[in-house]
Structure formats: C-alpha cells, structure tokens
Amino acid sequence: MQWSVRDVAERLNISERTVLRWVKHDDLPASRIGGQYRFNRAELLEWAIAHKLKVPPTLFYAENEERELMPSFSDALANGGIFHAVGGNDKPSVLRAIVNLLRLPDGVDRELLYQMLLAREALASTAVGDGIAIPHPRNPIVIRVTQPLVTLCLLDKPVDFGALDGLPVYALFTLVSSAPRIHLHLLARLSYIVRQRSIKTLISGRDPAADILAQVRRVEATIASAATTQEKN
C-alpha cells in the first residue's frame, strides 16, 4: 500500500505543502505515478527516523493492522541477537560482518544479501543519526523465517556511514521479517525505541546484551500502555 500526499500530511499532522517541500528539498522518497506523488510506508518511516521526526509507533500501520497480533520487537531482538565488538574498518567490511552474523535459515544466499545491502548504501546511507544505522536492501528483508529477527551489532570501532549528522556509526540494527507488514511494524517500534535516551546510553556504552534487551522490553511496554490508554480515550 502506498500513500498520497494527503495521506502523509494527515498522518504526520502537517500541511500538504510541507510534504511537497520535503520531496523537493529534503529528499523525501516518492514515486511519480499518473502525475501524483506516491509514498512507500517503509521508505517514509526510514526517512522520518533519519530526520528525527517524532512519530508514534502505530502511525504507519495500515487500516486494521493495529488490531492484529503483531510480533514483539524485544522478542525479535532476542531471536536475532546482540553482538559486541563486531569488526570492520569501513562500510563494506562492516556489512560483510553483519551478514555473516545474521541468524538466517539454511539455504539463504548471504552473498546476494550482502550485495543488496551494498547496492542500497550506494543509493543513500542507511545511517539515521546519533551513531545508529539500519542497513537494509531497497526492499525489506522478507525471508521464510518462523519468527522475525532483529540483530543489533555494536562495532569494535565507529565507522563513517555518510550520516546526515556527520557522526560515525557504532550501532547497526538489521531486520529480517516474514512479511512486509511485519517489517513495517518492527521498523515503527525501532523508530521509537532508538529515540529513547536510556537505550542510547546502554548501546553507546556497549552494555551487556541482557541489560540492553531488558531496557528494550521496558520501553516497548510503555508503547503498549500508551496505545491502550489512547484506545480508552
């Protein structure tokens, strides 16, 4: 599902003129179809994260998706793992290390995935600021997995990723999902989680994986609580 200029404006509570300005001057990803701009929800959310827009983690769901049973981000992170002291001296070598660490099913072509990640970085950096990146192909990584995976790699030393804020990257989240809507759900949760100071403090300090995961669970619980309160109101 793709959104129109009006859809984006309504969901972000901004004017349509602002949306068009972002397209023309701030590289907001958009396709031109029949003379009208159309926006991919995943690309829009990634752009919003990189530009540090505060958006609620349920904003990017399609109609009725918020009522479906969606996977927990913290469970996906537990499945994917948190890895410390990941090597690499530049973007290609870091991406190679990440692909080698991903807990993928047997038979997945890791070399193809690596080349897809490189191709995506050639289009634009997946760094979202504050030393964090979300490496991914042009389209979400959708693989036949029984459970979605979120892998957090903490680098041995920061690497230049061409981030908008100029900061080198030290933490990289990679999402592997079984369906595009699950990818979008996890990405929306991630957009909220990486803005929290408590999370940034733990990952920048390279704290133990158990401590990071426990804090992610606490933060994610506040999302569910806020959503329940909103529904009651």
Steps between C-alpha positions, in 0.01 A plus 500: 500500500627844404388834638410824328621847597176545693547168684850602613385848603211365707708236678785736583264787582667737256393688188512349153729789405750379762493149354573636152779718637658194662485315168664785310755620752553227763510184286178350637471180289203512262391344172319687227196300386243653267627847577455448875755427772472166676689400815617160617428468873828329587706760310302781660557360847872453436521862380312617809743315727802651322350849530409442866129559462302390802234263374297252709594136436144417385479781244629299207264206526244439230134500597416226751864385529524642849232251603697204372735306722841635403835370622683659789806704404684384809426135418630556147814656648545202729465270197742700287758565770718785623864476394787699651838598353392433143792561265541710189700802392256641246142463383550193275696303762247586772210387280687178422544432871131565567383266223726227639347544847133500398313195628353411160344170394713251311501562128478880514747654255707720730717627215191624315374669817839665549495635144146631554611684814792655313270607216265667747784693661610618154157666460500668841639433843286300740649689795224671698715722720645485851737221393221259402428336163234262369666316209247347263444432128279721283210281610454347848687177572208258474610140548320181596574519872284354773560810713616849400854596592655828609878492528693774680870522418720724716820578318847462643568851368267755334498517120404783265161418343427837340242594762313830466630615837858409407544263794665160442286193557559264792163317525315329217154342509408250227142375463400167344125446466260246355270765347520870404239602759707335776808684377307826520375419849853425626638809328235717664590357840869553429439863404360559849749287691817657353380847602498407868796634696512192722549277195762726344693507826514121520597435141756783487653359819507151345317366803430125532243358262272398787487858630425644157227246433343556842481876439355446153227288659426776751481765229282283279262444791441876514392492135233240572388692808470825306305330222256351751447839665439662161240240409315559828495874437 
